[in-house]
């Protein structure tokens, strides 16, 4: 049975809603920063969950992000629309994975993630070159992973 045009519209609307983090991506100033804040608050709210549960949540968030951001980018005819912020949500969440949810870690993770996301050092910029939703999500996930590792440095030095 084929999908009706209405079903396709519902799926596109759902993808748009997810990719813009329920409309926060429409905030005209610093939408990526708002998306990062959502990721930090999501991590903070889920801090009591086990590491493995948090990892599964990150995996689901990332896969939904690849799908929804790719679909939204195609719909808007843009490579990486600024209103798509699910990538920042997932990246900021990953930045803190395995770390305490104390205010100091939350702030350090937020600031370091934003810096890496904006500056895009190697290998962050290279991940951005992946196709469609993979590229939209990739650079932020790599920035989040680098942030996560850098937050461990004081513990091992």
C-alpha positions in Angstrom: 0.0 0.0 0.0 1.4 3.4 -1.0 1.6 6.3 1.4 -0.8 9.0 0.7 0.4 12.6 0.1 -0.9 13.5 3.5 1.2 10.8 5.2 4.3 12.2 3.5 3.3 15.7 4.9 2.9 14.3 8.4 6.3 12.6 8.1 7.9 15.8 6.8 6.3 17.8 9.6 7.6 15.3 12.2 11.1 15.5 10.7 11.0 19.3 10.8 9.7 19.3 14.4 12.5 17.0 15.5 15.3 18.7 13.5 14.4 22.1 14.8 14.0 20.8 18.4 10.3 21.6 18.5 10.8 25.0 17.0 13.7 26.3 19.0 15.8 26.5 15.8 13.6 29.4 14.8 15.1 31.6 17.5 16.8 34.3 15.3 19.9 34.7 17.4 22.3 31.9 18.1 20.0 28.9 17.3 23.0 26.5 17.7 23.7 27.8 21.2 20.0 27.1 22.1 20.3 23.6 20.7 23.5 23.1 22.7 21.7 24.3 25.9 18.9 21.7 25.2 21.5 19.0 25.0 23.1 20.1 28.3 19.7 20.2 30.0 18.8 16.8 28.5 22.0 15.3 29.9 21.4 17.0 33.3 17.8 15.6 33.4 18.9 12.1 32.5 22.0 12.1 34.8 20.4 9.5 37.2 20.2 7.0 34.3 23.0 4.5 33.9 25.8 5.1 31.4 24.4 2.5 29.1 20.9 4.0 29.1 22.4 7.4 28.4 24.4 5.8 25.5 21.2 4.3 24.0 19.5 7.6 24.3 22.4 9.3 22.5 22.2 6.6 19.7 18.5 7.1 19.2 18.8 10.9 19.3 21.7 10.7 16.7 19.8 8.3 14.4 16.7 10.5 14.6 18.9 13.5 13.9 20.5 12.0 10.8 17.0 11.1 9.4 15.2 14.4 10.4 18.0 16.8 9.6 18.6 15.2 6.2 14.9 15.2 5.3 14.5 18.9 6.5 17.6 20.0 4.6 16.3 18.4 1.4 12.9 20.0 2.0 14.4 23.4 2.5 16.9 23.0 -0.3 19.9 23.8 1.9 22.9 21.8 2.9 22.8 22.6 6.6 20.0 24.9 7.6 20.7 27.1 10.6 17.3 26.2 12.1 18.2 22.5 12.2 19.6 22.2 15.7 19.2 18.6 16.7 22.8 18.2 15.8 23.8 20.6 18.5 21.5 18.8 21.0 23.1 15.5 20.3 26.7 16.9 20.2 26.3 18.7 23.5 24.8 15.6 25.1 27.7 13.5 23.9 30.1 16.1 25.2 29.1 15.2 28.8 28.6 11.5 28.4 30.1 9.7 31.4 30.9 12.9 33.2 29.2 14.2 36.4 26.2 16.5 36.0 27.7 19.1 38.4 27.4 22.8 37.4 31.1 23.0 36.7 31.1 20.1 34.2 27.9 21.3 32.6 29.3 24.7 32.0 32.7 23.5 30.9 31.1 21.0 28.5 28.8 23.6 27.1 31.5 26.2 26.5 34.1 23.8 25.1 31.6 22.1 22.8 30.4 25.5 21.5 34.0 26.5 20.9 34.8 23.3 18.9 31.5 23.5 17.0 32.2 27.1 15.9 36.0 26.8 15.2 35.6 23.3 13.7 39.2 22.0 14.1 40.3 18.8 12.4 38.6 16.3 12.4 35.3 18.2 13.1 35.4 20.0 9.7 36.0 16.7 7.8 32.9 15.1 9.4 30.9 18.0 8.0 31.7 16.8 4.5 29.6 13.6 4.9 26.5 13.5 2.8 23.1 14.8 3.9 22.0 14.2 7.5 25.3 12.4 8.2 27.3 15.6 7.6 24.8 17.8 9.5 25.1 15.5 12.5 28.7 14.4 12.0 30.6 17.5 12.8 28.6 18.1 16.0 29.0 14.5 17.1 32.8 14.7 16.5 32.9 18.0 18.4 31.0 16.4 21.2 33.3 13.4 21.3 36.4 15.7 21.4 34.8 17.7 24.2 34.1 14.6 26.1 37.7 13.4 25.8 39.1 16.8 26.7 37.0 17.0 29.8 38.8 13.8 31.0 42.3 15.4 30.6 42.4 17.0 34.1 41.6 13.6 35.6 44.5 11.8 33.9 47.2 14.6 34.1 
